[in-house]
Amino acid sequence: MSGALDGVAQLMRQLEELGLAANGKALRAAVRAGSRPVVKRAKQLIPEGADAHRTYRGRLVTPGFAKRSIRTVTKLSRDKQKASVAIGVRAEAFYATQFVELGTSRQAPQPWLRPAMEQTQQEQLAALGDSLKKTIEKAAKKK
């Protein structure tokens, strides 16, 4: 992601001073908050079929199944200094990323996830910063 969040080093120092950097919860929550604008925009952009269809497991699903399957998974490194988030769809809706997003030899790509990431960069940075700031303010009030 391009762009910069001013004051990240200062925020991280404040987290360390308040003892919040050790367990990584604040960092993980901030990354999760930064992913919310992407998920919201992705749900707006993902194409929705008109007919019910069967998944590879044989389950009949209604139109919009892929939209309802968009999920995030947030992970924290072992040293609790790095957090990452994966945004995608449940395994049963894999076609939304493999066939719709990327296209096939018979179907043109209809990107929805990549544009969602690109269109919400500033919102992601703001949400991440706001989350860290709120965590610091809340901890500072307790001390």
N, C-alpha and C positions, 0 to 999 in steps of 0.2 A: 504494500500500500504506500503510495507516495503521500507527502504531506508531513507536517511535523506538529507535535504537541509541545508547546513551550512549557518549560518548567517541570518536565517529567523527572529529571534528576533531583530537583528540589522536593517534589512530592515523595519520591522514593526515600530521600533522607528523612523526611518527616515521618514516614511510615516506620522506618527503622528506629527513630528516636522514641516513637510511641509504642514500639514493640509489636507492630502489626505486620512487619515484613517477614517475620520468622516463620509463621505458619502458612503464608501465601493466600489466605482467604480473601484478603482485600484485593490482591492482584487478580485472582480468579474471578471475583465478582465484577471487577472493572472490565475485564476482557469479555465476560458474559454480557455486561451492559452495552459494550461497544458492538456486540453482534446483533443486538435487537433491531437497530434500524435496517440492517441488511435483510434480516428475516422478514420484517414488515414489507419492505420493498419487493423482495423476491415473491412473496405471496400475491402482490399486486401484478407482477409481470409474468408469472408462469402461465403458459397457455392452458386453457381448460377445454377438454373435449365436450361433446354434446351427448354422447351415448355412454351407457354403462359398459364396462368391460371386465374381463377376467384377468386376474394377476397370474403370475407364473405358478402360484400355489393353487390356482383354481378358484379363488374367492371372487365373487361378483362384487364389484365396487362401483359406486356412483361417480358421475363426473365431479372433478375437483378432488379426487383422491390424492393425487400428487401434491396439490396445494396443502391439503391437511396433513401430509406426511413430512413436510419440511421440519427439520430438527437441527439442534445444535448440540455438540458435545464439547465440553470445556475440559482441558487437561492442564495439569500443573507439573512442571519438571520435578525430578527427585530432589534437587537442591532448593526448590520452591522460589526460584528467582525468575522463572519464565513461565508464562501461561500461553496457551494457544486454544483456538476454537476451530472446530470443523463444522461447516454448515453444509447440509445436504438433505437427502430424503431417506426415509426408511428403506430397507432392503427390498421390500415388496413393490416399491415405486421406483426402482432403479432406472426404469426407462425414461424418467423425467430428466435425468442428467446424461445418461448415455445416448439416448436416441433423440430426445427433444432438444436439449441444450447443444449437443455436438453435431447432430444430424447423422444421416446414414447415406449410403450410395443412392438411395431412392427418395430420401426426404431431406430437404434443406434444413440447416440448423435454425432453431428458434431460440436464441440465447435469452435467458432470464436470470440466471444466477450471477454470471459475470457482470452484466449491466447493473444489477442490484448492488454489487460490491463497489463498482466504480461510481455510481450515482450518489452513494451515501457516505463517501469518505469523510467529509467534514462532520457529518452527524455522528459517525463512529468515533472520531477523535474527541468530539465534544462530550459524548456519553461516557467514554472511558475516563476523561479528565474529571467530569462531574462526579462520577462514582468514587474515584480516589479522593476527591476533595471532601465529599460528604463523609466518607469513612474517617478521614483525618479529623474533621470537625467534630464528629461524634465521639471519637476517642479522646480528643483534647478536652471536651466538656467533662468527661468522666474523671480526668486527672486533675 
